[in-house]
Amino acid sequence: MKQDEYDLSEFLNTIYSVPADVLELYTSHWKPYNLSRKTIMTAPGDTEKYMYFVKSGIQKSYYQTDNKQHVIAFAYAPSFSGIPESFFTQTPSKYFLETITDSQFIRISFEKHQQMMKEHREIETLFRKATEFFLVGVLQRQHELMALDIETRFKEFVQRSPHLLQMVSQKDLASYLRMDSTNFSKFMNSIKI
């Protein structure tokens, strides 16, 4: 078994245990794909044709209004990347997906993913579970953005994802936390991390 498949299999099994033969068949359809830093993977109006598994690198998804980026999420190894609602519904994306750093992926096409879910109930269950985890994360993020002040949002973020402070620019992190860069910098300098 290739290392890529082993890593993907291990990741998928943390979500839901699938019989080894079915999982091996499914992961055999994921193909290597590499991109340079600052590459737009998906733009508004594009339909996401692939689901990505990040082997290395960081990506961000964001809206852009009045030449200002509003960061929605970051993806990095080991995790999925892409525009999930565009991929699953095969409708145009409303926002960008861009590499922050050089990135290595393996990816599967929408058609092959759908075929495997139709043929193997275990794969369908796996992605239902993955969608449940994703939904919980989205709702938690909505709660943080709507119910917490900026200092509390910063502290919660640092507690949950301190590694991103070294991986992503302060400008992108400030945008993700819905605060201006000056406040972000102030919290970085005054709050013990």
Residue, then its C-alpha position, 0 to 999 in steps of 0.5 A: m500500500k502506498q504511503d498516501e493511501y495509508d495516511l488517508s486510510e488512517f485518517l478516515n478510520t478515525i472518523y468511522s471504521v470501514p472494512a479494510d478491503v472497502l477502504e483500500l478500494y476507495t483510497s485507490h481512487w485518490k490521486p496525487y496533486n501538487l500546487s505552488r503557494k498562492t495558487i487559486m484552487t477554486a474561485p467564485g463561480d467555479t464548481e468544486k470537482y474534487m475533494y482533497f486530502v492535505k498531505s502538506g501545506i496550508q490553504k485558506s478559504y475566503y470571501q473577497t469584498d471591496n478588495k478585502q479578504h474575509v477568511i472563513a477557514f484554514a486547511y492543513a495536514p491531515s485534513f480535507s480541503g476544498i469547498p465542501e458545499s460546492f463539491f457535495t451539491q455540484t453548484p458554483s462556489k461563492y468564495f475562494l480556496e487558495t494555497i498559502t504555502d506549497s501544498q501536496f494533496i491526494r484527491i478524488s473526483f466527485e463522480k468517483h466519490q459518488q460511485m463509491m458511496k452508492e456501491h459501498r454503504e460503509i463509505e456513505t456512512l463514513f461521509r455522513k459521520a464526517t459531515e456531522f463533525f464538520l457541522v458541529g465545527v461550523l456551529q461552534r465557529q458561529h457561536e464564537l463569532m456571534a456570542l464572544d467578544i474579540e478578546t475571548r475569541f482570540k483566547e479560545f482560538v489560541q487554546r484550540s489552535p496554537h500551532l496556527l500562530q506559527m503557520v499563518s500570517q497575523k493578517d489572515l488570522a485576524s481576518y479569520l477571528r473577525m478583528d483588525s490586525t492592530n487588535f490581533s497584534k495587541f492580544m499577541n503581545s499582551i496575552k500569555i500564550 
